[in-house]
Amino acid sequence: MRHEFRNKGENSIQCAEFNKNRLYVFHKLSSSAPDFDAISPEYKENIEHWFGSVREVFSEQKQKVFDGIMQLEKVHGLYIDFLESVDPLEACCIAEEIEHEFGASINLPEVFSKDFYYGAKNHKEMIDNMRNDGALDNYISAKKSIINEINVFMQSLQNATIEIDTIHEIAIEYDPSNLKFIHLSNSLSQIPENKIYRSFFQFLVTKEGHIVLSWKLGLQFIHDGHISMNDCCVNEIMERIYALKYYEGHEV
């Protein structure tokens, strides 16, 4: 009788110690949705380059990580239920649920990306370089002006006849010292058979202060069924403006 009492007492002490340790070792993962758009101010600048939008990709990665946390939280809760169970049959049911839900492993999302790392690094370098030169605001303003000028031109073409061989030529002038926008002109023409270029667009002129880009508006019109500017062309123009100032060997 004394032996049975001692076993019960030891069991109670062990359970108390177990609960105490559980509070220390196990803590509930945060299930409250974070601000997926939270990012350092320098990455909020509207600069897109070869990588695309660092801000948008970062937000997408955060959402993937949050989905992973939800998986971890669920399996974490089931494991705690198993550890807290005092009924082997109940514990087996919990284990079966874990096996059914997750199998032998948890399929967590891949969030590491070399492209994202170098894209973010490139973005920060661009911001730092232009901010130090006092050109950042002009660069951002120039992009807005270019987009506005092109959009106005596109609106004027709504009733125009666009053939598959129609090209849109964009000529831009800006101050190469501070990247301040000066002037943009738009024009349409047909591509003669002997001058058709294979790529979707091509630079006709790229030198400091003057850029001319030609792109296949007719091809996009036939494909999409409406007249609109291709965003990649604007991004290519802006990237070339930056490269002409900060890198060598980009003049044509």
Backbone hydrogen bonds in HBPLUS format (Angstrom, degrees):
<---DONOR---> <-ACCEPTOR-->    atom                        ^
c    i                          cat <-CA-CA->   ^        H-A-AA   ^      H-
h    n   atom  resd res      DA  || num        DHA   H-A  angle D-A-AA Bond
n    s   type  num  typ     dist DA aas  dist angle  dist       angle   num
A0005-PHE N   A0001-MET O   2.97 MM   4  6.26 154.9  2.03 147.1 153.9     1
A0006-ARG N   A0002-ARG O   2.94 MM   4  6.18 156.3  2.00 145.5 152.1     2
A0007-ASN N   A0003-HIS O   3.04 MM   4  6.29 154.4  2.11 144.8 151.2     3
A0008-LYS N   A0004-GLU O   3.03 MM   4  6.30 157.5  2.08 147.0 152.7     4
A0009-GLY N   A0005-PHE O   2.90 MM   4  6.17 154.8  1.97 148.5 155.9     5
A0010-GLU N   A0006-ARG O   2.89 MM   4  6.11 162.0  1.92 151.4 156.1     6
A0011-ASN N   A0007-ASN O   2.86 MM   4  6.03 153.5  1.93 144.2 152.1     7
A0012-SER N   A0008-LYS O   2.97 MM   4  6.22 151.7  2.05 145.6 152.2     8
A0013-ILE N   A0009-GLY O   3.00 MM   4  6.30 159.0  2.04 150.1 155.8     9
A0014-GLN N   A0010-GLU O   2.90 MM   4  6.12 158.8  1.94 149.6 155.6    10
A0015-CYS N   A0011-ASN O   2.93 MM   4  6.16 153.5  2.00 144.9 152.0    11
A0016-ALA N   A0012-SER O   2.91 MM   4  6.15 155.7  1.97 146.5 153.3    12
A0017-GLU N   A0013-ILE O   2.87 MM   4  6.14 160.3  1.91 151.1 156.5    13
A0018-PHE N   A0014-GLN O   2.80 MM   4  5.97 151.8  1.88 143.4 152.1    14
A0019-ASN N   A0015-CYS O   2.94 MM   4  6.19 163.2  1.97 150.8 153.8    15
A0020-LYS N   A0016-ALA O   2.97 MM   4  6.19 153.4  2.04 145.3 153.2    16
A0021-ASN N   A0017-GLU O   2.87 MM   4  6.08 164.0  1.90 152.5 156.3    17
A0022-ARG N   A0018-PHE O   2.80 MM   4  5.98 151.1  1.89 148.0 157.2    18
A0023-LEU N   A0019-ASN O   3.13 MM   4  6.31 152.4  2.20 142.0 147.3    19
A0024-TYR N   A0021-ASN O   3.01 MM   3  5.07 126.5  2.31  95.6 110.1    20
A0025-VAL N   A0021-ASN O   2.80 MM   4  6.04 168.7  1.81 163.7 165.8    21
A0026-PHE N   A0022-ARG O   2.84 MM   4  5.41 153.6  1.91 139.5 148.3    22
A0038-ALA N   A0035-ASP O   3.15 MM   3  5.51 168.1  2.17 114.0 117.5    23
A0043-TYR N   A0040-SER O   2.97 MM   3  5.78 152.8  2.05 126.7 133.7    24
A0044-LYS N   A0041-PRO O   2.94 MM   3  5.21 159.0  1.99 111.0 117.8    25
A0047-ILE N   A0045-GLU O   2.74 MM   2  5.69 131.4  1.97 113.9  98.1    26
A0052-GLY N   A0049-HIS O   3.01 MM   3  5.38 127.7  2.29 109.2 122.7    27
A0057-VAL N   A0053-SER O   3.12 MM   4  6.36 169.8  2.13 154.7 157.4    28
A0058-PHE N   A0054-VAL O   2.89 MM   4  5.96 160.0  1.93 150.6 156.5    29
A0059-SER N   A0055-ARG O   3.09 MM   4  6.27 154.4  2.16 142.3 148.8    30
A0060-GLU N   A0056-GLU O   3.00 MM   4  6.32 154.8  2.06 147.3 154.2    31
A0061-GLN N   A0057-VAL O   2.87 MM   4  6.17 153.6  1.94 150.3 157.6    32
A0062-LYS N   A0058-PHE O   2.95 MM   4  6.22 154.3  2.02 147.0 153.9    33
A0063-GLN N   A0059-SER O   3.09 MM   4  6.38 151.5  2.17 145.1 152.2    34
A0064-LYS N   A0060-GLU O   3.06 MM   4  6.38 149.3  2.16 143.4 151.6    35
A0065-VAL N   A0061-GLN O   2.91 MM   4  6.22 160.5  1.95 152.6 157.7    36
A0066-PHE N   A0062-LYS O   2.86 MM   4  6.11 153.4  1.93 146.3 154.0    37
A0067-ASP N   A0063-GLN O   3.00 MM   4  6.26 152.3  2.08 143.4 150.2    38
A0068-GLY N   A0064-LYS O   2.99 MM   4  6.35 148.6  2.09 144.2 153.3    39
A0068-GLY N   A0065-VAL O   3.05 MM   3  4.92 114.6  2.49  90.4 106.6    40
A0069-ILE N   A0065-VAL O   2.86 MM   4  6.23 148.7  1.96 147.9 157.0    41
A0070-MET N   A0066-PHE O   2.99 MM   4  6.31 150.6  2.08 146.9 154.4    42
A0071-GLN N   A0067-ASP O   3.16 MM   4  6.53 149.8  2.26 142.3 149.7    43
A0072-LEU N   A0068-GLY O   2.92 MM   4  6.25 164.1  1.95 152.1 156.5    44
A0073-GLU N   A0069-ILE O   2.74 MM   4  5.92 157.1  1.79 151.3 158.1    45
A0074-LYS N   A0070-MET O   3.05 MM   4  6.23 152.7  2.13 140.4 147.0    46
A0075-VAL N   A0071-GLN O   3.02 MM   4  6.34 171.0  2.03 160.1 161.2    47
A0076-HIS N   A0072-LEU O   2.73 MM   4  5.72 150.0  1.82 145.1 155.2    48
A0077-GLY N   A0073-GLU O   2.91 MM   4  6.07 154.1  1.98 141.9 147.7    49
A0078-LEU N   A0074-LYS O   3.06 MM   4  6.39 155.0  2.12 146.1 152.8    50
A0079-TYR N   A0075-VAL O   2.91 MM   4  6.11 156.8  1.96 148.4 154.5    51
A0080-ILE N   A0076-HIS O   3.03 MM   4  6.29 155.9  2.09 146.7 153.2    52
A0081-ASP N   A0077-GLY O   2.92 MM   4  6.17 154.3  1.98 144.3 151.9    53
A0082-PHE N   A0078-LEU O   2.93 MM   4  6.20 149.9  2.02 144.0 152.1    54
A0083-LEU N   A0079-TYR O   2.93 MM   4  6.27 160.5  1.97 149.6 154.3    55
A0084-GLU N   A0080-ILE O   2.84 MM   4  6.03 151.3  1.92 151.6 159.6    56
A0085-SER N   A0081-ASP O   3.02 MM   4  6.02 126.1  2.32 136.5 149.1    57
A0085-SER N   A0082-PHE O   3.21 MM   3  5.22 139.3  2.39  96.0 107.4    58
A0090-GLU N   A0087-ASP O   3.02 MM   3  5.24 114.3  2.47 104.3 119.8    59
A0091-ALA N   A0087-ASP O   2.89 MM   4  6.16 158.6  1.94 157.5 164.7    60
A0092-CYS N   A0088-PRO O   2.91 MM   4  6.12 147.1  2.02 141.9 150.2    61
A0093-CYS N   A0089-LEU O   3.13 MM   4  6.46 148.0  2.23 142.5 150.4    62
A0094-ILE N   A0090-GLU O   3.06 MM   4  6.43 150.9  2.14 146.4 154.5    63
A0095-ALA N   A0091-ALA O   2.88 MM   4  6.16 158.7  1.93 149.4 155.4    64
A0096-GLU N   A0092-CYS O   2.86 MM   4  6.06 148.4  1.96 142.4 151.2    65
A0097-GLU N   A0093-CYS O   3.01 MM   4  6.28 147.1  2.12 140.3 148.7    66
A0098-ILE N   A0094-ILE O   2.97 MM   4  6.33 153.8  2.04 149.5 156.8    67
A0099-GLU N   A0095-ALA O   2.93 MM   4  6.18 159.8  1.97 148.1 153.4    68
A0100-HIS N   A0096-GLU O   2.84 MM   4  6.03 157.0  1.89 145.7 152.4    69
A0101-GLU N   A0097-GLU O   2.83 MM   4  5.91 156.8  1.88 147.1 153.5    70
A0102-PHE N   A0098-ILE O   2.83 MM   4  5.74 165.2  1.85 151.7 156.1    71
A0103-GLY N   A0099-GLU O   2.85 MM   4  4.48 137.1  2.03 116.0 126.2    72
A0117-TYR N   A0113-SER O   3.03 MM   4  6.32 159.3  2.07 147.5 153.2    73
A0118-TYR N   A0114-LYS O   2.89 MM   4  6.15 174.0  1.89 161.6 161.4    74
A0119-GLY N   A0115-ASP O   2.75 MM   4  5.76 144.6  1.87 141.8 153.1    75
A0120-ALA N   A0116-PHE O   2.86 MM   4  5.97 161.7  1.89 149.6 153.3    76
A0121-LYS N   A0117-TYR O   2.90 MM   4  6.11 155.0  1.97 146.1 154.1    77
A0122-ASN N   A0118-TYR O   2.86 MM   4  5.90 157.2  1.91 140.2 146.2    78
A0123-HIS N   A0119-GLY O   2.96 MM   4  6.15 156.0  2.02 143.4 150.2    79
A0124-LYS N   A0120-ALA O   2.99 MM   4  6.23 163.7  2.01 149.5 153.0    80
A0125-GLU N   A0121-LYS O   3.00 MM   4  6.21 157.3  2.05 147.7 154.2    81
A0126-MET N   A0122-ASN O   2.93 MM   4  6.16 157.8  1.98 150.7 156.4    82
A0127-ILE N   A0123-HIS O   3.00 MM   4  6.28 163.6  2.03 153.2 157.3    83
A0128-ASP N   A0124-LYS O   2.90 MM   4  6.09 169.6  1.91 153.2 156.1    84
A0129-ASN N   A0125-GLU O   2.86 MM   4  5.97 167.3  1.88 151.5 155.4    85
A0130-MET N   A0126-MET O   3.04 MM   4  6.15 174.8  2.04 153.8 155.5    86
A0131-ARG N   A0127-ILE O   2.88 MM   4  5.89 153.6  1.95 149.2 157.5    87
A0132-ASN N   A0128-ASP O   2.96 MM   4  6.00 159.9  2.00 147.5 152.8    88
A0133-ASP N   A0129-ASN O   3.16 MM   4  6.39 140.5  2.33 138.9 149.3    89
A0135-ALA N   A0130-MET O   2.76 MM   5  4.86 152.9  1.83 154.4 153.5    90
A0136-LEU N   A0130-MET O   3.24 MM   6  4.68 131.3  2.50 110.9 105.3    91
A0134-GLY N   A0131-ARG O   3.16 MM   3  5.01 154.3  2.23  98.1 106.0    92
A0139-TYR N   A0135-ALA O   2.92 MM   4  6.08 152.2  2.00 152.3 160.6    93
A0140-ILE N   A0136-LEU O   3.02 MM   4  6.32 163.8  2.05 158.1 161.0    94
A0141-SER N   A0137-ASP O   2.89 MM   4  6.00 159.3  1.93 146.4 153.1    95
A0142-ALA N   A0138-ASN O   2.73 MM   4  5.82 149.2  1.82 143.0 151.7    96
A0143-LYS N   A0139-TYR O   3.11 MM   4  6.39 152.5  2.19 143.9 150.0    97
A0144-LYS N   A0140-ILE O   3.21 MM   4  6.55 158.0  2.26 145.9 151.1    98
A0145-SER N   A0141-SER O   2.95 MM   4  6.24 157.5  2.01 149.6 156.1    99
A0146-ILE N   A0142-ALA O   2.89 MM   4  6.08 159.4  1.93 151.7 157.1   100
A0147-ILE N   A0143-LYS O   2.98 MM   4  6.18 165.7  2.00 151.6 155.2   101
A0148-ASN N   A0144-LYS O   2.92 MM   4  6.11 162.8  1.95 148.9 154.0   102
A0149-GLU N   A0145-SER O   2.89 MM   4  6.04 166.1  1.91 152.0 155.7   103
A0150-ILE N   A0146-ILE O   3.02 MM   4  6.16 162.8  2.05 149.9 154.6   104
A0151-ASN N   A0147-ILE O   2.88 MM   4  6.02 159.5  1.93 150.1 156.4   105
A0152-VAL N   A0148-ASN O   2.99 MM   4  6.20 157.1  2.05 150.9 156.2   106
A0153-PHE N   A0149-GLU O   3.17 MM   4  6.39 155.1  2.23 140.9 147.6   107
A0154-MET N   A0150-ILE O   2.83 MM   4  6.12 154.9  1.89 150.6 158.2   108
A0155-GLN N   A0151-ASN O   2.95 MM   4  6.19 151.7  2.03 145.9 153.0   109
A0156-SER N   A0152-VAL O   3.22 MM   4  6.51 143.2  2.36 139.7 148.7   110
A0156-SER N   A0153-PHE O   3.08 MM   3  5.17 124.0  2.41  95.7 110.0   111
A0157-LEU N   A0154-MET O   3.05 MM   3  5.22 152.8  2.12 103.8 112.4   112
A0158-GLN N   A0155-GLN O   3.43 MM   3  5.65 170.8  2.44 111.0 112.1   113
A0160-ALA N   A0157-LEU O   2.87 MM   3  4.92 163.2  1.90 112.7 118.0   114
A0166-THR N   A0163-GLU O   3.07 MM   3  5.32 161.5  2.10 117.1 117.4   115
A0191-ILE N   A0165-ASP O   2.97 MM  26  5.56 149.6  2.06 146.8 156.2   116
A0218-GLY N   A0166-THR O   2.88 MM  52  4.59 167.0  1.90 144.0 140.9   117
A0167-ILE N   A0189-SER O   2.78 MM  22  5.51 168.8  1.79 165.8 168.6   118
A0189-SER N   A0167-ILE O   3.16 MM  22  5.51 148.7  2.26 145.2 151.3   119
A0168-HIS N   A0215-TRP O   2.93 MM  47  5.51 164.9  1.95 161.9 165.9   120
A0215-TRP N   A0168-HIS O   3.01 MM  47  5.51 156.3  2.07 144.9 152.0   121
A0169-GLU N   A0187-SER O   2.84 MM  18  5.27 175.0  1.84 162.3 164.1   122
A0187-SER N   A0169-GLU O   3.10 MM  18  5.27 138.5  2.27 145.0 152.9   123
A0170-ILE N   A0213-LEU O   2.77 MM  43  5.23 168.9  1.79 159.9 163.6   124
A0213-LEU N   A0170-ILE O   2.86 MM  43  5.23 155.4  1.92 149.0 153.8   125
A0171-ALA N   A0185-SER O   3.00 MM  14  5.25 171.8  2.00 157.0 159.7   126
A0185-SER N   A0171-ALA O   2.91 MM  14  5.25 154.9  1.97 147.4 155.6   127
A0172-ILE N   A0211-ILE O   2.74 MM  39  5.19 167.3  1.75 161.6 166.2   128
A0211-ILE N   A0172-ILE O   2.99 MM  39  5.19 159.7  2.03 145.5 151.7   129
A0173-GLU N   A0183-HIS O   2.81 MM  10  5.10 164.9  1.83 157.3 156.8   130
A0182-ILE N   A0173-GLU O   2.94 MM   9  5.41 150.8  2.03 147.7 142.3   131
A0183-HIS N   A0173-GLU O   3.10 MM  10  5.10 162.9  2.13 133.1 135.7   132
A0174-TYR N   A0209-GLY O   3.10 MM  35  4.83 155.6  2.16 121.7 126.4   133
A0175-ASP N   A0180-LYS O   2.80 MM   5  5.11 162.3  1.83 146.6 151.5   134
A0179-LEU N   A0175-ASP O   2.66 MM   4  5.05 129.5  1.91 155.7 167.1   135
A0195-LYS N   A0192-PRO O   2.86 MM   3  5.34 163.0  1.89 119.3 124.9   136
A0216-LYS N   A0200-PHE O   3.08 MM  16  5.84 159.8  2.12 173.1 175.5   137
A0202-GLN N   A0214-SER O   2.85 MM  12  5.48 151.9  1.93 157.4 165.5   138
A0214-SER N   A0202-GLN O   2.89 MM  12  5.48 173.5  1.90 162.1 164.1   139
A0204-LEU N   A0212-VAL O   2.78 MM   8  5.36 154.9  1.84 147.5 155.5   140
A0205-VAL N   A0212-VAL O   3.30 MM   7  4.85 164.8  2.32 129.3 130.8   141
A0212-VAL N   A0205-VAL O   2.83 MM   7  4.85 161.0  1.86 139.7 139.7   142
A0252-VAL N   A0206-THR O   2.64 MM  46  4.92 148.3  1.74 133.5 144.1   143
A0207-LYS N   A0210-HIS O   2.99 MM   3  5.42 165.3  2.01 163.0 166.7   144
A0210-HIS N   A0207-LYS O   2.82 MM   3  5.42 168.4  1.83 145.0 147.1   145
A0217-LEU N   A0215-TRP O   2.98 MM   2  5.92 126.0  2.28 111.7  96.1   146
A0220-GLN N   A0216-LYS O   3.29 MM   4  6.66 158.8  2.33 148.4 153.4   147
A0221-PHE N   A0217-LEU O   2.83 MM   4  6.07 157.3  1.88 154.2 161.7   148
A0222-ILE N   A0218-GLY O   2.97 MM   4  6.14 162.2  2.00 148.5 152.2   149
A0223-HIS N   A0219-LEU O   3.11 MM   4  6.23 148.3  2.22 137.4 146.3   150
A0224-ASP N   A0220-GLN O   2.72 MM   4  5.86 169.1  1.73 161.0 163.0   151
A0225-GLY N   A0221-PHE O   2.69 MM   4  5.12 147.5  1.79 137.2 146.7   152
A0233-CYS N   A0230-ASN O   3.03 MM   3  5.70 141.9  2.18 116.7 125.9   153
A0235-ASN N   A0231-ASP O   3.09 MM   4  6.42 165.2  2.11 156.4 160.5   154
A0236-GLU N   A0232-CYS O   2.86 MM   4  6.03 150.7  1.95 143.2 151.3   155
A0237-ILE N   A0233-CYS O   2.94 MM   4  6.19 154.9  2.01 146.6 153.4   156
A0238-MET N   A0234-VAL O   2.95 MM   4  6.23 165.5  1.97 155.8 158.8   157
A0239-GLU N   A0235-ASN O   2.91 MM   4  6.03 155.7  1.97 145.0 152.1   158
A0240-ARG N   A0236-GLU O   2.96 MM   4  6.10 149.1  2.06 141.7 150.0   159
A0241-ILE N   A0237-ILE O   2.93 MM   4  6.24 152.7  2.01 149.9 157.6   160
A0242-TYR N   A0238-MET O   3.08 MM   4  6.32 159.0  2.12 145.2 150.2   161
A0243-ALA N   A0239-GLU O   2.91 MM   4  6.12 162.3  1.94 145.7 151.0   162
A0244-LEU N   A0240-ARG O   2.91 MM   4  6.02 157.5  1.96 151.4 156.0   163
A0245-LYS N   A0242-TYR O   3.12 MM   3  5.44 131.8  2.36 103.4 115.7   164
A0246-TYR N   A0242-TYR O   3.03 MM   4  6.25 158.3  2.08 155.2 162.0   165
A0247-TYR N   A0243-ALA O   2.74 MM   4  4.96 152.5  1.81 140.1 143.7   166
